[in-house]
Amino acid sequence: METIAHTRYGALRGVASGAGTVSWRGIRYAAPPTGERRWRAPARPEHWDGAIDASSFGTRAPQVLTPELVPPGGAEPSDADTPFGEDCLFVNVTAPVKAEGPSPVLVWFHGGGYIWGSGANYIGDGVALAQDGIIVVTVNYRLGALGFLRLDHLLGPQYAPAVNAGLLDQIAALRWVRENIAAFGGDPDRVTIAGVSAGGKSVANLMAAPETQGTFQRAIVQSGGDHVNTLEGAAELTSTLLAVLGLDAEDAAQLLSVPADVLLQAQQQIATGVRATWLWRPTVDGTVLPTTPTAALASGRAAGISMMAGVTRNEAGSYDVADPSAADQTPRVLQEIFGIRGAAVHFIYQASRPEADQRTVHRAIMADERYGIPTIGLLDAQTSHGPCWRYRFDAPTPGAPQDKWGFHGADVPYVWDIGLDHADSELRSLSAGMRASWAAFIHGGKPDAPGLPYWPEYDTSERTTMILDRQSTVETDPHSAERQAWSGMQWTPGTWWDLP
């Protein structure tokens, strides 16, 4: 089996990774963002001579894992034993061995609230979709303060990239794919970007970023939405980090030499676990992100891009189990967004769930604030500029108690055929149908495939939604009263908890 790929930077020797697939792991797509390159835009990697061994995953960005937000199971091989470090800008590629002509490409961006995760996290080599004739690319990018710290207001315009360094990494990875994927048998003109959670939100950001033009043609947003910071909010977070480190604004230059593990410890002092998710995130800076993703899509920034987008039925359940105070934040969040109308919005959610207790109602509200309504906003913005499809995942999570079904990321195992050891034949059929639909979208731009009902396009009049369950159905504008309650509202999502 030929496993040598010749990229523009040098040759790579891959390894057989599954039935009919070969993988190249730990491929450097940008120069190490270390030393003088810390908080700078990623630079191109250096060339090398000879064939480099590409059988091992690359270093992961410095992080502290939040395991309670990871779906059960996980693919092997994984990068769980791979060290953390600032030199983390690597991609992994898995390709089918036998393909008729250039194969379509899926570039997968991992989740983790922009504070943890890696390209191989949970899905490993992504063999399940590679076996469907798709080249799978997974991406590591800078996280936390190393990926999203505003510094230009303290250190000068040369550090303007710092606030969106992680997003610039993702853009650099897409450029690398554009320039090199043909070496692995891929078609650079049939690229789909996809991701879950922070990865799904990253997809929205990449659709909005001017520098990505021409690097992809399709997009899949799983449990994502529009979730960016303002320059003012980013500056406040910088001040908080400096205070934790015992530095004044005048001492900000010392950040350039603070060890990565010290920065990580400071992050943990600001917020840990689920409370830290969404604290560090991309920022509307007027350049990399000229405006919010929803506004950018509405203006036609991603014209011609086909998009699938959806959520799970109990997105906030994961957060509430990990930190039982999550649901308790609901009244304050509603008041901040709606003012005196917050109580009326709460009543609308309660009325549609007459048998539900207060915590369940609060979970539904917070799930919509974080994922549901922002996802609808992206679909509404894009549907007049490109074909769109919407879904909601309602199916059980095999092996998990019923009160944990539909948690954040619960659709991921079904798409990647992972963690389904306890699934019955009906759920395995759902997984096969979902994977076929995702593959059909990646191959041809429409999620039409056997195993699911016919999936009509989404528009703002019918709001047709595929409900993925044991018996999948198509519904028109599900929970319409709740959706309408948010109509016209704009807010800047942050962490649900107050910072120290």
C-alpha positions as CSV (number, residue, x, y, z in Angstrom):
1,M,0.0,0.0,0.0
2,E,1.5,3.3,-1.1
3,T,1.6,5.7,1.9
4,I,3.9,8.4,0.6
5,A,2.3,11.8,0.1
6,H,4.3,14.6,-1.6
7,T,3.2,18.0,-0.2
8,R,4.6,21.4,-1.2
9,Y,6.7,21.3,1.9
10,G,8.0,17.8,1.7
11,A,7.1,14.1,1.6
12,L,5.2,12.3,4.4
13,R,5.0,8.6,5.1
14,G,1.6,7.5,6.4
15,V,0.2,4.4,8.0
16,A,-2.8,2.1,7.4
17,S,-5.5,3.2,9.7
18,G,-8.6,1.1,9.0
19,A,-10.3,-1.0,6.4
20,G,-9.2,0.6,3.1
21,T,-7.9,3.8,4.6
22,V,-4.5,5.4,5.2
23,S,-3.6,8.2,7.7
24,W,-1.0,10.8,7.9
25,R,-0.8,12.3,11.4
26,G,0.9,15.2,13.0
27,I,1.5,17.2,9.8
28,R,2.8,20.7,10.4
29,Y,0.6,23.2,8.6
30,A,2.2,26.3,10.1
31,A,5.5,27.3,11.8
32,P,5.6,26.8,15.5
33,P,3.8,29.8,17.2
34,T,6.5,30.0,19.9
35,G,9.1,32.5,21.0
36,E,8.7,35.7,18.9
37,R,5.8,34.1,17.0
38,R,3.6,33.8,20.2
39,W,0.3,35.7,19.6
40,R,1.3,36.4,15.9
41,A,-0.5,35.3,12.8
42,P,0.6,31.8,11.8
43,A,3.5,31.6,9.3
44,R,4.1,29.0,6.7
45,P,6.1,25.9,7.7
46,E,9.6,25.3,6.5
47,H,10.4,22.8,3.8
48,W,12.1,19.5,4.6
49,D,14.1,16.8,2.8
50,G,13.2,13.1,2.6
51,A,10.0,11.5,3.8
52,I,9.0,12.3,7.3
53,D,7.3,9.6,9.4
54,A,3.6,10.7,9.9
55,S,2.3,7.9,12.0
56,S,1.9,9.8,15.3
57,F,-0.4,12.7,16.3
58,G,1.1,16.1,16.9
59,T,1.4,18.1,20.1
60,R,-1.9,19.4,21.5
61,A,-2.5,23.0,22.5
62,P,-2.0,23.7,26.3
63,Q,-5.3,22.9,28.0
64,V,-7.1,21.3,30.9
65,L,-9.7,18.8,29.7
66,T,-13.4,19.1,30.6
67,P,-14.4,15.4,30.4
68,E,-18.0,16.0,31.4
69,L,-18.6,17.6,28.0
70,V,-17.1,14.8,25.9
71,P,-19.6,12.3,24.5
72,P,-19.3,8.7,25.8
73,G,-16.8,6.4,24.1
74,G,-14.3,7.6,21.6
75,A,-12.3,6.3,18.7
76,E,-9.0,4.5,18.6
77,P,-6.3,5.4,18.0
78,S,-6.6,8.6,19.9
79,D,-4.1,11.3,20.9
80,A,-4.9,11.0,24.6
81,D,-1.3,10.4,25.4
82,T,0.1,13.1,23.2
83,P,1.8,16.0,25.2
84,F,0.6,19.5,25.4
85,G,2.7,22.4,24.1
86,E,2.6,25.8,22.3
87,D,4.1,24.1,19.2
88,C,0.7,22.7,18.3
89,L,-0.3,23.6,14.7
90,F,-0.8,20.2,13.1
91,V,-3.3,18.6,10.9
92,N,-4.1,14.9,10.4
93,V,-5.3,13.4,7.1
94,T,-7.2,10.1,6.5
95,A,-8.0,9.0,2.9
96,P,-9.6,6.1,1.2
97,V,-7.0,3.9,-0.5
98,K,-9.1,3.2,-3.5
99,A,-10.9,6.2,-5.0
100,E,-12.2,7.0,-8.5
101,G,-10.6,10.4,-9.2
102,P,-10.1,13.1,-6.6
103,S,-12.1,12.7,-3.5
104,P,-14.2,15.3,-1.7
105,V,-12.7,16.7,1.5
106,L,-14.1,17.2,5.0
107,V,-12.1,19.5,7.3
108,W,-13.2,18.9,10.9
109,F,-12.8,21.5,13.7
110,H,-13.0,20.1,17.2
111,G,-15.1,21.4,20.0
112,G,-14.2,22.2,23.6
113,G,-15.3,25.8,24.2
114,Y,-12.1,27.1,22.7
115,I,-10.2,25.9,25.8
116,W,-9.6,22.2,25.2
117,G,-9.6,19.6,22.5
118,S,-7.6,18.6,19.5
119,G,-8.2,17.4,15.9
120,A,-8.2,13.7,16.8
121,N,-10.1,14.2,20.1
122,Y,-13.0,11.7,20.2
123,I,-13.1,10.9,16.4
124,G,-9.5,9.6,16.0
125,D,-8.6,9.2,12.4
126,G,-12.3,9.7,11.2
127,V,-12.2,6.3,9.5
128,A,-16.0,6.0,9.2
129,L,-16.4,8.9,6.8
130,A,-13.1,8.1,5.0
131,Q,-14.6,4.7,4.2
132,D,-17.4,6.6,2.4
133,G,-14.9,8.0,-0.1
134,I,-14.1,11.2,1.8
135,I,-10.7,12.6,2.8
136,V,-11.0,13.6,6.4
137,V,-8.7,16.4,7.7
138,T,-8.7,17.3,11.5
139,V,-7.1,20.4,12.9
140,N,-5.3,21.5,16.0
141,Y,-5.4,25.3,16.7
142,R,-4.4,27.6,19.5
143,L,-6.7,27.7,22.5
144,G,-7.5,29.8,25.5
145,A,-5.4,32.9,26.2
146,L,-2.8,31.7,23.7
147,G,-5.4,31.7,21.0
148,F,-7.8,34.6,21.9
149,L,-6.1,37.3,24.0
150,R,-6.4,40.9,23.0
151,L,-3.1,42.7,23.2
152,D,-3.0,45.4,20.5
153,H,-4.4,48.0,22.9
154,L,-1.5,47.4,25.2
155,L,1.4,46.3,23.0
156,G,0.6,47.9,19.7
157,P,-0.9,47.0,16.3
158,Q,1.7,44.3,15.6
159,Y,-0.2,42.2,18.1
160,A,-3.6,42.8,16.5
161,P,-3.7,39.1,15.4
162,A,-3.5,37.9,19.0
163,V,-7.2,38.3,19.7
164,N,-8.0,35.9,16.9
165,A,-4.9,33.8,16.7
166,G,-6.9,30.6,17.0
167,L,-9.2,31.6,14.2
168,L,-6.2,32.6,12.0
169,D,-4.8,29.1,12.7
170,Q,-8.0,27.6,11.3
171,I,-7.7,29.9,8.2
172,A,-4.1,28.8,7.7
173,A,-5.2,25.2,7.9
174,L,-7.7,25.8,5.2
175,R,-5.1,27.4,3.0
176,W,-2.8,24.4,3.6
177,V,-5.7,22.1,2.5
178,R,-6.2,24.2,-0.6
179,E,-2.5,23.9,-1.5
180,N,-1.8,20.4,-0.5
181,I,-4.8,18.1,-0.4
182,A,-4.3,16.9,-3.9
183,A,-1.2,15.1,-2.7
184,F,-3.5,12.9,-0.7
185,G,-6.0,12.3,-3.5
186,G,-8.3,15.2,-2.5
187,D,-10.2,17.6,-4.6
188,P,-9.5,21.2,-3.5
189,D,-12.6,22.4,-5.2
190,R,-14.9,20.1,-3.1
191,V,-14.1,21.0,0.5
192,T,-16.7,20.9,3.3
193,I,-15.8,22.5,6.7
194,A,-17.6,21.0,9.8
195,G,-17.4,21.0,13.5
196,V,-19.2,20.6,16.8
197,S,-19.6,23.0,19.6
198,A,-16.7,25.5,19.4
199,G,-15.9,23.7,16.1
200,G,-19.4,24.4,14.9
201,K,-19.1,28.1,15.9
202,S,-15.7,28.1,14.2
203,V,-17.4,27.0,11.0
204,A,-19.7,30.1,11.3
205,N,-16.7,32.3,11.9
206,L,-14.9,30.9,8.9
207,M,-17.9,31.5,6.7
208,A,-17.8,35.1,7.9
209,A,-14.0,35.7,7.5
210,P,-13.0,37.4,4.2
211,E,-9.6,35.5,4.1
212,T,-11.3,32.1,3.6
213,Q,-12.9,33.0,0.3
214,G,-12.4,30.1,-2.2
215,T,-11.1,27.6,0.4
216,F,-14.4,25.7,0.9
217,Q,-17.8,25.2,-0.7
218,R,-20.0,23.6,2.0
219,A,-20.4,23.9,5.7
220,I,-21.8,21.8,8.5
221,V,-22.6,23.4,11.9
222,Q,-23.3,21.0,14.7
223,S,-24.4,22.6,18.0
224,G,-22.8,25.9,17.0
225,G,-24.1,29.3,16.2
226,D,-22.9,32.9,16.4
227,H,-20.8,33.3,19.5
228,V,-18.1,36.0,19.3
229,N,-16.7,38.7,21.6
230,T,-16.4,42.5,21.2
231,L,-13.1,44.3,21.4
232,E,-14.3,45.9,24.6
233,G,-15.2,42.5,26.1
234,A,-11.8,41.1,25.0
235,A,-10.0,44.0,26.7
236,E,-11.8,43.3,29.9
237,L,-10.8,39.7,29.8
238,T,-7.2,40.8,29.2
239,S,-7.4,43.0,32.3
240,T,-8.7,40.1,34.3
241,L,-5.8,37.8,33.2
242,L,-3.2,40.5,34.0
243,A,-4.7,40.9,37.5
244,V,-4.6,37.2,38.2
245,L,-0.9,37.2,37.1
246,G,-0.2,40.2,39.4
247,L,0.6,42.5,36.4
248,D,-0.5,46.0,35.6
249,A,-1.4,47.2,32.1
250,E,2.0,48.8,31.9
251,D,3.6,45.4,32.5
252,A,1.7,43.7,29.6
253,A,4.9,43.1,27.7
254,Q,5.9,40.5,30.3
255,L,3.1,38.3,28.9
256,L,5.4,37.5,26.0
257,S,7.8,35.6,28.2
258,V,5.3,34.1,30.7
259,P,5.6,30.2,30.5
260,A,2.6,28.6,28.8
261,D,1.9,26.5,31.9
262,V,1.7,29.7,34.0
263,L,-0.8,31.3,31.5
264,L,-2.8,28.1,31.7
265,Q,-2.9,28.2,35.5
266,A,-4.0,31.9,35.3
267,Q,-6.9,30.8,33.0
268,Q,-7.9,28.2,35.5
269,Q,-8.0,30.8,38.3
270,I,-10.4,32.9,36.2
271,A,-12.7,30.0,35.5
272,T,-12.5,26.2,35.3
273,G,-14.5,23.3,33.8
274,V,-17.8,24.2,32.1
275,R,-17.6,27.8,33.5
276,A,-14.6,28.4,31.3
277,T,-16.3,27.4,28.1
278,W,-17.0,30.3,25.8
279,L,-15.0,32.7,27.9
280,W,-12.1,32.7,25.4
281,R,-13.4,33.0,21.9
282,P,-13.0,34.9,18.6
283,T,-13.6,38.6,18.5
284,V,-15.2,41.0,16.0
285,D,-12.0,43.0,15.3
286,G,-12.9,44.7,12.0
287,T,-10.3,42.8,10.1
288,V,-10.2,39.0,10.6
289,L,-13.9,39.2,11.6
290,P,-15.3,42.4,10.2
291,T,-18.7,41.7,11.8
292,T,-20.6,39.0,13.5
293,P,-21.1,35.8,11.5
294,T,-24.9,36.3,11.4
295,A,-24.5,39.8,10.0
296,A,-21.8,38.6,7.6
297,L,-24.0,35.8,6.2
298,A,-27.0,38.1,5.9
299,S,-24.9,40.4,3.7
300,G,-23.9,37.6,1.4
301,R,-20.4,37.1,2.6
302,A,-20.8,33.3,2.1
303,A,-22.9,33.4,-1.0
304,G,-23.0,30.1,-2.8
305,I,-22.0,28.1,0.3
306,S,-24.3,25.2,1.1
307,M,-25.0,24.7,4.8
308,M,-26.4,22.1,7.2
309,A,-27.0,23.2,10.7
310,G,-28.6,21.7,13.8
311,V,-28.7,21.1,17.5
312,T,-29.5,18.3,20.0
313,R,-32.7,18.4,22.0
314,N,-31.1,18.9,25.4
315,E,-28.0,21.0,24.8
316,A,-27.8,22.6,28.2
317,G,-28.3,19.3,30.1
318,S,-24.6,18.6,29.9
319,Y,-23.7,21.9,31.5
320,D,-26.3,21.5,34.2
321,V,-25.0,18.0,35.2
322,A,-21.4,19.2,35.2
323,D,-22.3,22.3,37.3
324,P,-25.8,22.2,38.9
325,S,-25.7,26.0,39.1
326,A,-25.9,26.3,35.3
327,A,-29.7,26.2,35.2
328,D,-29.9,28.6,38.1
329,Q,-28.4,31.3,35.9
330,T,-31.5,31.4,33.7
331,P,-33.5,34.2,35.3
332,R,-30.5,36.5,35.3
333,V,-29.6,35.7,31.7
334,L,-33.2,36.3,30.6
335,Q,-33.3,39.6,32.4
336,E,-30.0,40.7,30.8
337,I,-31.3,39.9,27.3
338,F,-35.0,40.7,27.6
339,G,-35.3,43.1,30.5
340,I,-38.8,43.1,31.9
341,R,-39.9,40.7,29.1
342,G,-37.8,37.9,30.6
343,A,-40.7,36.6,32.8
344,A,-43.0,36.4,29.7
345,V,-40.4,34.4,27.8
346,H,-40.0,32.0,30.7
347,F,-43.8,31.5,30.7
348,I,-43.8,30.7,26.9
349,Y,-41.3,27.9,27.6
350,Q,-43.2,26.6,30.6
351,A,-46.5,26.6,28.7
352,S,-45.1,24.3,26.0
353,R,-43.8,21.9,28.7
354,P,-46.7,21.8,31.2
355,E,-45.4,18.6,32.9
356,A,-41.8,19.8,33.1
357,D,-40.2,20.9,36.3
358,Q,-38.5,24.3,36.6
359,R,-35.0,22.9,36.0
360,T,-36.1,21.3,32.7
361,V,-37.6,24.5,31.6
362,H,-34.5,26.4,32.5
363,R,-32.4,23.9,30.5
364,A,-34.5,24.5,27.4
365,I,-34.1,28.2,27.7
366,M,-30.4,28.1,28.2
367,A,-30.0,25.6,25.3
368,D,-31.8,28.0,23.0
369,E,-29.7,31.0,24.2
370,R,-26.5,29.2,23.6
371,Y,-27.2,27.1,20.5
372,G,-30.8,26.9,19.3
373,I,-31.6,30.5,18.5
374,P,-28.1,31.4,17.2
375,T,-28.3,28.4,14.9
376,I,-31.6,29.5,13.5
377,G,-30.1,33.0,13.1
378,L,-27.3,31.6,10.9
379,L,-29.8,29.6,8.8
380,D,-32.1,32.6,8.4
381,A,-29.1,34.7,7.3
382,Q,-27.7,32.2,4.8
383,T,-30.8,30.7,3.2
384,S,-31.2,33.5,0.7
385,H,-27.6,33.2,-0.4
386,G,-27.1,29.4,-0.5
387,P,-29.1,26.2,0.1
388,C,-29.6,25.2,3.7
389,W,-30.8,22.3,5.7
390,R,-31.8,22.2,9.4
391,Y,-32.0,19.3,11.8
392,R,-32.6,18.5,15.5
393,F,-31.2,15.4,17.1
394,D,-33.6,13.7,19.5
395,A,-32.4,10.1,19.6
396,P,-31.3,8.2,22.7
397,T,-27.7,7.9,23.7
398,P,-26.9,4.2,24.0
399,G,-25.7,3.1,27.4
400,A,-26.7,6.5,29.0
401,P,-29.7,7.1,31.3
402,Q,-32.7,8.7,29.7
403,D,-32.2,12.0,31.5
404,K,-28.9,12.4,29.7
405,W,-30.2,11.7,26.2
406,G,-29.8,14.5,23.7
407,F,-27.0,16.1,25.6
408,H,-24.5,18.5,23.9
409,G,-22.7,16.6,21.1
410,A,-25.0,13.6,21.3
411,D,-25.2,13.5,17.5
412,V,-21.4,13.2,17.0
413,P,-21.2,9.4,17.8
414,Y,-23.9,8.7,15.2
415,V,-22.2,10.6,12.4
416,W,-18.8,9.0,13.1
417,D,-20.0,5.5,14.1
418,I,-18.4,5.8,17.6
419,G,-19.6,4.7,21.0
420,L,-22.6,2.7,19.7
421,D,-21.6,-0.6,21.2
422,H,-24.9,-0.7,23.2
423,A,-27.1,0.5,20.3
424,D,-29.9,-1.6,19.1
425,S,-30.6,-2.3,15.4
426,E,-32.9,0.7,15.1
427,L,-30.3,3.1,16.4
428,R,-27.6,1.6,14.3
429,S,-29.9,2.2,11.3
430,L,-30.3,5.8,12.3
431,S,-26.5,6.1,12.5
432,A,-26.1,4.6,9.1
433,G,-28.8,7.0,7.7
434,M,-27.2,10.1,9.3
435,R,-23.7,9.1,8.1
436,A,-25.1,8.5,4.6
437,S,-26.8,11.9,4.6
438,W,-23.6,13.7,5.8
439,A,-21.6,11.9,3.2
440,A,-24.1,12.8,0.5
441,F,-23.9,16.4,1.4
442,I,-20.0,16.3,1.4
443,H,-20.0,14.5,-2.0
444,G,-22.8,16.4,-3.8
445,G,-24.1,19.3,-1.7
446,K,-27.4,17.8,-0.6
447,P,-28.2,15.5,2.3
448,D,-30.3,13.1,0.2
449,A,-29.6,9.5,1.1
450,P,-31.3,6.3,1.9
451,G,-32.2,5.7,5.6
452,L,-33.9,9.0,6.3
453,P,-37.1,10.6,5.0
454,Y,-36.7,13.1,2.2
455,W,-35.0,16.2,3.7
456,P,-36.4,19.5,2.2
457,E,-34.4,22.7,2.1
458,Y,-34.8,25.1,4.9
459,D,-36.4,28.5,4.3
460,T,-37.8,31.2,6.5
461,S,-41.4,30.6,5.6
462,E,-41.7,26.8,6.4
463,R,-38.6,26.3,8.5
464,T,-38.5,22.7,7.6
465,T,-36.5,20.6,10.2
466,M,-35.4,17.0,10.1
467,I,-36.0,15.4,13.5
468,L,-33.5,12.7,13.9
469,D,-34.8,9.9,16.1
470,R,-35.7,6.2,16.1
471,Q,-38.3,7.1,13.6
472,S,-37.0,10.3,12.0
473,T,-39.6,12.8,10.8
474,V,-39.8,16.2,9.1
475,E,-41.5,19.0,11.0
476,T,-42.4,22.6,10.1
477,D,-41.1,25.2,12.5
478,P,-40.9,23.1,15.7
479,H,-41.3,25.1,18.9
480,S,-42.4,28.1,16.9
481,A,-43.7,30.1,19.8
482,E,-40.3,29.8,21.6
483,R,-38.4,30.8,18.4
484,Q,-40.7,33.9,18.0
485,A,-40.0,34.9,21.6
486,W,-36.4,35.7,20.6
487,S,-37.3,37.5,17.4
488,G,-35.3,40.7,16.9
489,M,-33.2,40.2,20.0
490,Q,-29.4,40.7,19.9
491,W,-26.9,39.9,22.6
492,T,-23.3,39.0,23.0
493,P,-23.1,35.5,24.6
494,G,-20.5,35.0,27.2
495,T,-20.0,32.7,30.1
496,W,-23.2,32.2,32.1
497,W,-21.3,32.8,35.3
498,D,-19.9,36.0,36.8
499,L,-16.1,36.3,36.7
500,P,-14.1,36.8,39.9
